[in-house]
Amino acid sequence: MKVHGKHYRTIWINKDDPKVVQIIDQRHLPHKFVIEDLTTVDEVARAIKDMHVRGAGLIGATAGFGMYISSLLASQQSEQAFMEALMSDGEKLKATRPTAVNLEWAVNRQLEAVAAVQGNIETKILTCRDMAQTIADEDAEFCRRIGEHGVTIIEEISLAKSGETVNILTHCNAGWLAFVDYGTATAPVYAAHDKGIKVHVWVDETRPRNQGAGLTAWELGQHGVPHTVIVDNVGGHLMQHGMVDLVITGTDRTTYTGDVANKIGTYLKALAAKDNHVPFYVGLPSSTFDWQIRDGVKEIPIENRDETEVKYIPGLLDGEIRSVLLTPESSRAANYAFDVTPSRLVTGLITERGICDASEEGVLGLYPEKRK
Protein backbone atom coordinates (compact mmCIF):
# COMPACT_ATOMS: atom_id res chain seq x y z
CA MET A 1 0.00 0.00 0.00
CA LYS A 2 1.07 3.60 -0.47
CA VAL A 3 1.43 6.56 1.85
CA HIS A 4 1.44 9.85 -0.03
CA GLY A 5 2.33 7.90 -3.15
CA LYS A 6 5.22 5.88 -1.64
CA HIS A 7 4.93 2.14 -1.04
CA TYR A 8 5.28 0.94 2.55
CA ARG A 9 4.93 -2.27 4.43
CA THR A 10 4.04 -2.09 8.11
CA ILE A 11 7.32 -3.69 9.27
CA TRP A 12 10.76 -4.15 7.72
CA ILE A 13 14.48 -4.45 8.47
CA ASN A 14 16.36 -1.17 8.15
CA LYS A 15 18.32 -1.45 4.88
CA ASP A 16 21.18 0.62 6.33
CA ASP A 17 21.40 -1.26 9.66
CA PRO A 18 20.18 -4.90 9.67
CA LYS A 19 20.18 -4.93 13.48
CA VAL A 20 17.25 -2.49 13.49
CA VAL A 21 13.64 -3.45 12.73
CA GLN A 22 11.37 -0.57 11.74
CA ILE A 23 7.60 -0.25 12.12
CA ILE A 24 4.89 2.29 11.45
CA ASP A 25 3.90 3.42 14.95
CA GLN A 26 0.12 3.30 14.57
CA ARG A 27 -0.61 5.15 17.81
CA HIS A 28 0.00 8.44 16.00
CA LEU A 29 -2.23 7.80 12.98
CA PRO A 30 -4.12 9.37 11.31
CA HIS A 31 -2.61 12.64 12.45
CA LYS A 32 1.10 11.85 12.24
CA PHE A 33 3.09 9.29 10.24
CA VAL A 34 5.82 8.04 12.59
CA ILE A 35 8.42 5.31 11.94
CA GLU A 36 9.80 3.66 15.08
CA ASP A 37 13.07 1.72 15.46
CA LEU A 38 13.06 -1.53 17.45
CA THR A 39 16.40 -2.87 18.70
CA THR A 40 15.55 -4.95 21.80
CA VAL A 41 13.06 -7.68 22.65
CA ASP A 42 11.56 -5.47 25.36
CA GLU A 43 10.90 -2.79 22.74
CA VAL A 44 9.23 -5.36 20.50
CA ALA A 45 7.10 -6.67 23.37
CA ARG A 46 6.09 -3.13 24.31
CA ALA A 47 5.23 -2.33 20.68
CA ILE A 48 2.89 -5.34 20.56
CA LYS A 49 1.34 -4.90 24.01
CA ASP A 50 0.82 -1.14 23.75
CA MET A 51 -0.40 -1.41 20.16
CA HIS A 52 2.28 0.47 18.28
CA VAL A 53 1.51 -2.47 15.99
CA ARG A 54 -1.77 -4.40 16.05
CA GLY A 55 -3.81 -6.79 13.95
CA ALA A 56 -3.38 -10.54 13.81
CA GLY A 57 -1.00 -10.78 10.86
CA LEU A 58 1.19 -7.87 11.88
CA ILE A 59 1.41 -9.11 15.48
CA GLY A 60 2.69 -12.43 14.13
CA ALA A 61 5.19 -10.78 11.79
CA THR A 62 6.42 -8.50 14.58
CA ALA A 63 6.92 -11.49 16.86
CA GLY A 64 8.92 -13.14 14.08
CA PHE A 65 11.20 -10.12 13.82
CA GLY A 66 11.33 -9.95 17.61
CA MET A 67 12.82 -13.43 17.65
CA TYR A 68 15.39 -12.28 15.08
CA ILE A 69 16.35 -9.42 17.40
CA SER A 70 16.56 -11.93 20.26
CA SER A 71 19.02 -14.00 18.25
CA LEU A 72 21.21 -10.95 17.63
CA LEU A 73 21.31 -10.06 21.31
CA ALA A 74 22.15 -13.65 22.33
CA SER A 75 24.91 -14.06 19.74
CA GLN A 76 27.82 -13.99 22.20
CA GLN A 77 26.53 -16.84 24.36
CA SER A 78 27.05 -20.59 24.18
CA GLU A 79 24.72 -22.56 21.95
CA GLN A 80 22.72 -23.82 24.91
CA ALA A 81 22.44 -20.34 26.42
CA PHE A 82 21.52 -18.99 22.98
CA MET A 83 18.57 -21.37 22.67
CA GLU A 84 17.51 -20.72 26.27
CA ALA A 85 17.51 -16.97 25.57
CA LEU A 86 15.36 -17.47 22.46
CA MET A 87 12.86 -19.61 24.35
CA SER A 88 12.68 -17.11 27.22
CA ASP A 89 12.17 -14.18 24.85
CA GLY A 90 9.60 -16.20 22.95
CA GLU A 91 7.55 -16.65 26.13
CA LYS A 92 7.82 -12.91 26.81
CA LEU A 93 6.46 -12.12 23.35
CA LYS A 94 3.66 -14.68 23.60
CA ALA A 95 2.41 -13.08 26.82
CA THR A 96 1.83 -9.66 25.26
CA ARG A 97 -1.51 -10.30 23.47
CA PRO A 98 -3.33 -13.55 24.36
CA THR A 99 -6.15 -13.56 21.79
CA ALA A 100 -4.25 -13.32 18.48
CA VAL A 101 -3.07 -16.84 17.62
CA ASN A 102 -0.60 -15.58 14.98
CA LEU A 103 1.75 -14.42 17.74
CA GLU A 104 2.31 -17.85 19.25
CA TRP A 105 2.40 -19.40 15.77
CA ALA A 106 5.22 -17.08 14.65
CA VAL A 107 7.31 -17.58 17.81
CA ASN A 108 6.97 -21.35 17.60
CA ARG A 109 7.82 -21.32 13.91
CA GLN A 110 11.05 -19.44 14.65
CA LEU A 111 12.02 -21.79 17.47
CA GLU A 112 11.39 -24.86 15.33
CA ALA A 113 13.41 -23.42 12.44
CA VAL A 114 16.40 -22.58 14.63
CA ALA A 115 16.30 -25.92 16.48
CA ALA A 116 16.52 -27.73 13.13
CA VAL A 117 19.71 -25.90 12.10
CA GLN A 118 22.94 -27.88 12.27
CA GLY A 119 25.53 -25.13 12.47
CA ASN A 120 27.06 -22.36 14.49
CA ILE A 121 25.21 -19.48 16.13
CA GLU A 122 25.83 -17.20 13.15
CA THR A 123 23.97 -19.68 10.96
CA LYS A 124 21.12 -19.77 13.47
CA ILE A 125 20.92 -15.95 13.41
CA LEU A 126 20.69 -15.98 9.62
CA THR A 127 17.96 -18.61 9.92
CA CYS A 128 16.04 -16.33 12.30
CA ARG A 129 16.36 -13.41 9.92
CA ASP A 130 15.29 -15.46 6.91
CA MET A 131 12.33 -16.93 8.77
CA ALA A 132 11.19 -13.49 9.99
CA GLN A 133 11.26 -12.25 6.41
CA THR A 134 9.49 -15.39 5.19
CA ILE A 135 6.69 -14.90 7.73
CA ALA A 136 6.29 -11.28 6.61
CA ASP A 137 6.39 -12.13 2.89
CA GLU A 138 3.88 -14.94 3.31
CA ASP A 139 1.54 -12.65 5.21
CA ALA A 140 1.59 -10.09 2.41
CA GLU A 141 1.16 -12.72 -0.31
CA PHE A 142 -1.67 -14.49 1.51
CA CYS A 143 -3.50 -11.17 1.94
CA ARG A 144 -3.08 -10.44 -1.77
CA ARG A 145 -4.69 -13.78 -2.55
CA ILE A 146 -7.53 -13.07 -0.11
CA GLY A 147 -8.20 -9.98 -2.20
CA GLU A 148 -8.26 -12.04 -5.39
CA HIS A 149 -10.76 -14.52 -3.95
CA GLY A 150 -12.90 -11.98 -2.11
CA VAL A 151 -13.31 -9.61 -5.03
CA THR A 152 -15.50 -12.21 -6.74
CA ILE A 153 -18.15 -11.65 -4.04
CA ILE A 154 -18.14 -7.90 -4.69
CA GLU A 155 -18.24 -8.46 -8.46
CA GLU A 156 -21.37 -10.62 -8.13
CA ILE A 157 -23.13 -8.00 -6.02
CA SER A 158 -22.11 -5.25 -8.44
CA LEU A 159 -23.49 -7.25 -11.36
CA ALA A 160 -26.76 -7.86 -9.51
CA LYS A 161 -27.01 -4.10 -8.87
CA SER A 162 -26.31 -3.28 -12.55
CA GLY A 163 -23.06 -1.59 -11.68
CA GLU A 164 -24.41 0.60 -8.91
CA THR A 165 -22.20 1.19 -5.88
CA VAL A 166 -21.61 -1.80 -3.61
CA ASN A 167 -21.86 -0.69 0.03
CA ILE A 168 -19.57 -2.64 2.34
CA LEU A 169 -19.49 -2.36 6.14
CA THR A 170 -16.37 -3.24 8.08
CA HIS A 171 -15.48 -3.21 11.76
CA CYS A 172 -12.16 -2.28 13.38
CA ASN A 173 -9.10 -2.31 11.09
CA ALA A 174 -8.35 -5.44 9.09
CA GLY A 175 -6.53 -3.45 6.43
CA TRP A 176 -2.89 -3.35 5.42
CA LEU A 177 -2.06 -1.65 8.73
CA ALA A 178 -3.16 -4.83 10.53
CA PHE A 179 -0.98 -7.03 8.35
CA VAL A 180 2.28 -6.64 6.46
CA ASP A 181 0.48 -5.47 3.30
CA TYR A 182 -2.94 -5.53 1.57
CA GLY A 183 -4.96 -6.55 4.65
CA THR A 184 -7.76 -9.12 4.86
CA ALA A 185 -11.18 -7.47 5.08
CA THR A 186 -10.00 -4.59 2.90
CA ALA A 187 -8.04 -6.62 0.35
CA PRO A 188 -11.18 -7.47 -1.69
CA VAL A 189 -12.25 -3.82 -1.46
CA TYR A 190 -8.94 -2.57 -2.83
CA ALA A 191 -9.02 -5.21 -5.56
CA ALA A 192 -12.55 -4.16 -6.56
CA HIS A 193 -11.68 -0.46 -6.52
CA ASP A 194 -8.59 -1.10 -8.65
CA LYS A 195 -10.76 -3.01 -11.17
CA GLY A 196 -13.08 -0.04 -11.52
CA ILE A 197 -15.98 -1.52 -9.54
CA LYS A 198 -17.89 1.17 -7.66
CA VAL A 199 -17.51 0.55 -3.93
CA HIS A 200 -18.22 2.52 -0.78
CA VAL A 201 -17.18 1.48 2.72
CA TRP A 202 -19.07 2.18 5.93
CA VAL A 203 -16.28 2.43 8.53
CA ASP A 204 -17.21 1.65 12.13
CA GLU A 205 -15.31 3.97 14.47
CA THR A 206 -14.62 0.89 16.67
CA ARG A 207 -14.44 2.05 20.24
CA PRO A 208 -12.55 2.25 22.46
CA ARG A 209 -9.34 2.70 20.42
CA ASN A 210 -11.13 3.88 17.27
CA GLN A 211 -9.10 1.78 14.85
CA GLY A 212 -11.81 2.21 12.23
CA ALA A 213 -12.06 5.98 12.44
CA GLY A 214 -8.32 6.46 12.82
CA LEU A 215 -6.76 3.68 10.74
CA THR A 216 -9.23 2.16 8.28
CA ALA A 217 -10.50 5.57 7.19
CA TRP A 218 -6.93 6.83 6.79
CA GLU A 219 -5.73 3.95 4.65
CA LEU A 220 -8.90 3.91 2.49
CA GLY A 221 -8.35 7.62 1.92
CA GLN A 222 -4.73 7.02 0.94
CA HIS A 223 -5.95 4.50 -1.66
CA GLY A 224 -8.77 6.74 -2.90
CA VAL A 225 -11.62 4.45 -1.82
CA PRO A 226 -14.91 6.27 -1.05
CA HIS A 227 -15.86 5.76 2.59
CA THR A 228 -17.91 7.17 5.46
CA VAL A 229 -17.07 6.90 9.16
CA ILE A 230 -19.99 5.89 11.38
CA VAL A 231 -20.40 5.35 15.11
CA ASP A 232 -20.39 1.71 16.15
CA ASN A 233 -24.14 1.32 16.64
CA VAL A 234 -25.26 2.68 13.26
CA GLY A 235 -24.66 -0.57 11.36
CA GLY A 236 -27.98 -2.18 12.27
CA HIS A 237 -29.91 0.90 11.17
CA LEU A 238 -28.12 0.95 7.82
CA MET A 239 -28.86 -2.73 7.25
CA GLN A 240 -32.55 -2.27 8.07
CA HIS A 241 -32.78 0.39 5.36
CA GLY A 242 -30.96 -1.56 2.65
CA MET A 243 -27.83 0.57 2.80
CA VAL A 244 -25.39 -2.32 3.35
CA ASP A 245 -24.81 -4.98 0.68
CA LEU A 246 -22.03 -6.87 2.42
CA VAL A 247 -20.16 -7.04 5.73
CA ILE A 248 -16.49 -8.06 5.75
CA THR A 249 -14.41 -8.17 8.92
CA GLY A 250 -11.10 -9.63 9.94
CA THR A 251 -10.33 -11.97 12.82
CA ASP A 252 -7.65 -12.47 15.44
CA ARG A 253 -8.37 -16.16 15.98
CA THR A 254 -10.77 -18.50 14.19
CA THR A 255 -11.47 -22.08 15.23
CA TYR A 256 -11.30 -24.81 12.61
CA THR A 257 -15.05 -25.17 13.20
CA GLY A 258 -15.65 -21.59 12.00
CA ASP A 259 -16.13 -19.56 15.21
CA VAL A 260 -14.57 -16.11 14.80
CA ALA A 261 -12.89 -13.95 17.45
CA ASN A 262 -12.58 -10.33 16.35
CA LYS A 263 -12.66 -6.84 17.81
CA ILE A 264 -15.40 -6.29 20.37
CA GLY A 265 -18.69 -5.44 18.66
CA THR A 266 -18.26 -7.83 15.72
CA TYR A 267 -20.80 -10.27 17.17
CA LEU A 268 -23.47 -7.56 17.22
CA LYS A 269 -22.77 -6.73 13.56
CA ALA A 270 -23.15 -10.40 12.67
CA LEU A 271 -26.49 -10.58 14.50
CA ALA A 272 -27.77 -7.51 12.67
CA ALA A 273 -26.53 -8.90 9.34
CA LYS A 274 -28.31 -12.22 9.97
CA ASP A 275 -31.56 -10.47 10.86
CA ASN A 276 -31.44 -8.36 7.70
CA HIS A 277 -30.22 -11.06 5.29
CA VAL A 278 -26.92 -9.28 4.66
CA PRO A 279 -23.99 -11.61 3.87
CA PHE A 280 -21.32 -11.59 6.58
CA TYR A 281 -17.82 -12.67 5.49
CA VAL A 282 -14.54 -12.90 7.38
CA GLY A 283 -11.13 -12.59 5.74
CA LEU A 284 -8.15 -14.42 7.23
CA PRO A 285 -4.87 -16.12 6.34
CA SER A 286 -4.34 -19.71 7.47
CA SER A 287 -2.01 -18.52 10.26
CA THR A 288 -5.08 -17.13 12.06
CA PHE A 289 -6.79 -20.53 12.38
CA ASP A 290 -6.58 -22.28 15.72
CA TRP A 291 -6.41 -25.96 14.84
CA GLN A 292 -6.89 -27.11 18.45
CA ILE A 293 -10.02 -25.28 19.58
CA ARG A 294 -13.56 -26.34 18.61
CA ASP A 295 -15.80 -24.01 20.67
CA GLY A 296 -14.72 -20.40 20.24
CA VAL A 297 -17.10 -18.90 22.79
CA LYS A 298 -15.93 -21.24 25.54
CA GLU A 299 -12.28 -21.67 24.65
CA ILE A 300 -10.82 -18.57 22.96
CA PRO A 301 -9.09 -16.36 25.59
CA ILE A 302 -10.47 -12.81 25.54
CA GLU A 303 -8.05 -10.03 26.36
CA ASN A 304 -9.22 -7.60 29.04
CA ARG A 305 -7.29 -4.36 28.54
CA ASP A 306 -6.68 -1.35 30.75
CA GLU A 307 -9.77 0.72 31.59
CA THR A 308 -8.03 3.97 30.63
CA GLU A 309 -8.61 3.12 26.95
CA VAL A 310 -12.36 3.40 27.61
CA LYS A 311 -12.25 6.39 29.93
CA TYR A 312 -9.91 8.55 27.86
CA ILE A 313 -9.81 9.36 24.16
CA PRO A 314 -6.91 10.86 22.15
CA GLY A 315 -7.30 13.45 19.43
CA LEU A 316 -5.58 16.30 17.63
CA LEU A 317 -5.70 19.72 19.30
CA ASP A 318 -3.63 22.69 18.18
CA GLY A 319 -1.32 20.42 16.23
CA GLU A 320 -0.68 18.06 19.16
CA ILE A 321 -2.16 14.66 20.00
CA ARG A 322 -3.78 14.94 23.42
CA SER A 323 -5.91 12.71 25.62
CA VAL A 324 -9.13 13.82 27.34
CA LEU A 325 -11.29 12.20 30.02
CA LEU A 326 -14.75 11.07 28.85
CA THR A 327 -16.23 9.55 32.00
CA PRO A 328 -16.58 10.56 35.65
CA GLU A 329 -13.08 10.13 37.02
CA SER A 330 -14.28 7.77 39.75
CA SER A 331 -16.27 5.47 37.44
CA ARG A 332 -14.85 2.05 36.66
CA ALA A 333 -14.72 0.80 33.07
CA ALA A 334 -14.58 -2.68 31.55
CA ASN A 335 -12.47 -3.15 28.44
CA TYR A 336 -13.05 -6.53 26.81
CA ALA A 337 -11.06 -6.28 23.59
CA PHE A 338 -12.70 -9.08 21.57
CA ASP A 339 -15.88 -11.09 21.21
CA VAL A 340 -16.64 -14.36 19.44
CA THR A 341 -19.09 -14.68 16.54
CA PRO A 342 -20.43 -18.25 16.30
CA SER A 343 -20.04 -19.96 12.94
CA ARG A 344 -23.81 -20.06 12.37
CA LEU A 345 -23.73 -16.28 11.82
CA VAL A 346 -20.85 -16.33 9.33
CA THR A 347 -21.70 -16.63 5.62
CA GLY A 348 -18.19 -17.65 4.65
CA LEU A 349 -14.47 -17.42 5.29
CA ILE A 350 -12.18 -15.82 2.69
CA THR A 351 -8.70 -17.36 2.88
CA GLU A 352 -5.58 -17.45 0.71
CA ARG A 353 -6.80 -20.81 -0.64
CA GLY A 354 -10.32 -19.68 -1.48
CA ILE A 355 -13.72 -19.16 0.11
CA CYS A 356 -15.32 -21.79 2.31
CA ASP A 357 -18.27 -22.30 4.66
CA ALA A 358 -17.61 -21.40 8.28
CA SER A 359 -17.72 -25.01 9.38
CA GLU A 360 -15.34 -27.82 10.21
CA GLU A 361 -16.03 -29.50 6.89
CA GLY A 362 -15.68 -26.24 4.99
CA VAL A 363 -12.37 -25.29 6.60
CA LEU A 364 -10.85 -28.77 6.39
CA GLY A 365 -11.97 -28.94 2.77
CA LEU A 366 -9.52 -26.13 2.04
CA TYR A 367 -6.88 -27.47 4.46
CA PRO A 368 -7.14 -31.27 4.22
CA GLU A 369 -3.66 -31.69 5.70
CA LYS A 370 -5.12 -30.54 9.05
CA ARG A 371 -7.52 -33.47 9.31
CA LYS A 372 -6.77 -35.45 12.45
N, C-alpha and C positions, 0 to 999 in steps of 0.2 A: 504494500500500500504506500501511498505517497503523502508527504507532509509538505505543503507549499511547493508541490511539484517534484520533490526529491523522494526517492524510494527509501523506506526504512523497514527493518524488522524491529521487533520489540526487544530483542536481546541479541548481543553479538560479542565476539572477542575483539578488543581494540587492535586494529591492524598495525599500530605503531608499537604496542607493548602487549604481547600475548599473555602476560600475567594479569591483565586487567580485563574484566568482563564489564560491558556497558549495557545499561538498560534505559528505557524511557521511564522516568519517574512519574507514574500516572497520578500521583496525589496532586500535582499542579495543574493538570488539564481540567477544563479546556482553556484556562486563562494564560498558562505559561507552558512552553515546551522545554523540558529540562532533561538532560542526559546525565545519569549518575554512574560513577565508577564503583565497581565492587572488587575488593581485593582480599577480603577475609571471609571465612565461613560465617562468622557472626554477622557481618554486613549482609550476606546473602540471606541468612535466616531472618534478619530484621526486615529486609526488603519484602520477603514473602509474608511474614506475620503482619506487618504494618501496611501491607497492600501498596507498596511502591510498584509492585507487579501483582496481578491477580488474574483470575480466569484459569480454568483447569489445565489447558494446554501450556500456557505460559508458566504456570507454577511448576509443572513437570520439567519444562525446558530449563527453568532457572535452577531447579534442584540438580539437574544434570550438570550444569555449569558450576554449581556450588561444589559438587564432588570433584570436578576438575581443579578448582581452587584449593580444595582440601589436599589433593595429591601434590600440588606445588608446595604447599606449606609443610608437608610431611616428608619432603624429598631428602632431607639430611638424616633420616632415621634408618634403623635397620628394617629389613623387609617385614618382619613380624610387627614392629612398632608402626610401620607405614600402614599395614592393613588394619591394625587396631585403631589408628587415627581415622582412617576412612570410615570404618564401621561406626565409631563414636560420632563423627560429624554427620554421618547418614542418619543416625537416630535423632540428632539435634534438628536436622532439616525436616524429618518426617513429623516432628512434634509441632511444627509451626501452624499448619492448617489441616485439621483432621478429616474434613469432608471430602476434599478433592483427592480422588484415588490416583491421579497422574503423578502426584508427588512421590508417594511410596513406590510406584511402578518405576519411575526414573532412577531413584536412589538404588533400588534393587538391581536394576539393569546395569548400572555402573559397577556395583560391587561384583556382580556375576562376571562381567567382562574383564575386570581387573584380576579376579581370582583365577581366571582361565589362562592368563598370560604366563608363559614360561620365559622369564627374562629378568633383567635388572629393573631397578626402580624407575630409571629414565624411560624404559619401554612401557612400564605401567602408566606413567604420567602421559605419555603420548596416546596410550589406549584410552585414558580418561578424556583427554581432549577430543579425540576422534569420536568417542561415543557421545559426548555432549553435543558435538556438532551434528552427529547423525540423528539424535533425538530431536534437535531443533529443525533439521531439514525435513525429517519425516513429518513432523507436526505441520509445517507449512505445506508440504505436498498433499498430505491427507486432507487438509482444509480446502485446498484447491479442488480436489476431487469431490468433496462434499458439495462445493458450489456447482460442479458439473452435473452431479446427480440431482441436486435440489432444484436447479433451474427448470427442470422438466415440469415440476409441479406448478411453478409460476407461469410457464408457457401455456399449460393446459387451461389455467384460469383465465389468462389473457385472451386465449382463443375463444373461450366460452363467453367472454364479455365483449367480443368483437373488437379487441384492441384497446378497450377502455382501461384506465389505470387500475392496476391490481393493488389493493390496500392491504398491507402486511403489518401485523402488530408483533412487537418483540418486547421482551422483558429483560432488564439488566443489560449487561454488555457481553455478548458472545461474538464480538467482532474481532478484527485483527489485533486489537489491543489486548484481547484475552488469550491470544495464541501467539505464535511466532509470526504468522502472516495470514491473510485472507479471512480468518475467523470461521465460525461454524454456522450460526444462525444467519449471519450477514453474507456469507459466501454466495448462497444462491441469489441474494438480492443484488450484490455487485455484478454477478454473472448476467443476470437479467438486464440490469441497467446498461451494461457494456454491450449487450446484444440489441439495444434499442427498444426493449420492452418497457412500457410505461409502468413505473412502480412508485408507490408512496409508502413511507414507513411511519406508523404510529409508534413513538418512542416513549415507553413508560419511564418516568423519572427514576423509579426504583430506589425508594427510601430504604435504609437511612443514608447510604453513602452516595446516592444519586448517580450511579454508574451509567444509567440511561441518559439522563439529562446532560451529564458532564462528558461522558466518553462516547457513547453510541452516536449521539447527535453530532459531536465534533468530528468523528471519523466519517460519518455519512456526508457531512458538509464538505470535508476535504475531498471526497470522491464525487461530489456533485449530485448525490441522490436526494430527491425531494423527501422531506420528512417533517413531522410535527411532534413536538414534545407534549406529553400529556401527564397529568398526575396519575398515580398508580390505580386509582379506583374508577377511572373513566372507561376502561376497556369493556366492561360489561354493557355499559350504555351504548357504546359504539357498535357492539355486536348486535344488540337488540334492534338497532336501526339500520342494519345492513351495510355498515360502514367499514367492516373488516371482512376480507375475503380469506384470510389465512393467518394463522399464528405460527411463528417459528421462534423457538427459544434454544438456548444451549443447555448444558448440564455439567455438573461437577462430578457426578458419579451416577452410573446407570447399572442396575442389576441385569444379569443375563436373561431375566424374565421380563424386562421392560419397564420396571419402576424407575422413575427419573427424579434425582435430587438436583434442584437448581435454586437459584436465589429466592429468598422468601417472597411469597406472593405469586409464584408460578402456579401453584396448585389452584388458587382462586381463578386465575386466567383460564386454566384448563376446564374448570367447572363451568365457567361462563361460556366457553367455546362449545362444550358438549351440549349445553342447554339451548344454544342458538345454531347448532348444526354447522359450526365453523371448524374446518380441519385444523388440528393442532399437531404440529410436527416438532421434532427435536433433532438438532444437528449435533453429531459427536464423532470424534475419531475413536478407533478401537481401544486406544489407551485409556479411555474414560469408562470402559466397561469394568465392572467388578464381577469377576467370574466365580466368586465364592458365595455371594449373597443372593438369596432368593426373594426375601420379603424386604423391600426398601423401607417401608414405613417403620418396621420393627427393628431393622438391623443397621441401617445407614447412620453413622454418627453425625449429629447435627451440631455444628459449631455455635457456641453462645459467646458472642463478642462483647466488648466493653460497652457499658451503657452510655458513655459519653458520645458515641456515634449517633445515638438516638436523640440525646438531649441538646447537642450542639450541631450547628450546620456551618460549613465554610462557604465563603463567597468572595467576590472581588469588590473591594471598596477603595476608591481613590488610588487605584493602581496596585493595591496590595491584597493578598489573600488573607482574609481574617475569619475568625470563628465567632459565632454569636450563640447565646443561650436561647433555646426555644421554649423550654418547659420551666415550671417552678423549680427553683434550685434544689429544693428538698425532695422533690418527687423522684421515685425510683423508676427505672426504665428496663425493660427486657429487650434483648437484642439477639433473637434467634436468626442466624444468617441464612438458613436454607429451609426449604420444606420439600416433601416428597410427593410427586404426582403419580398415583397408581397407573399401571399400564393400561387399564380399561379406559382411561381418559385420553390416551395418546393415539393419534391416528397412525403415526409411523415414525420410524427412526431413520435419519439420513446419515449414512456413514460413508467412509472412503470406498467401501466395496459396493455401495448401492443403497436402496431404500428397502426397509423391511417392516413387517408388523412389530409392534411392541409386545412381543411374546417370546417365550423360551424357544419355540419352534422357529419363529421368524428370525431371531438373532442367531441361533445356531445354524440356521440355513445359510447365512452369510459367512459364519465362522465355524465350519464343521470340525475344524481341528480342536475346538474347545469342548467337543462332546466328551462326556466322562464315561 
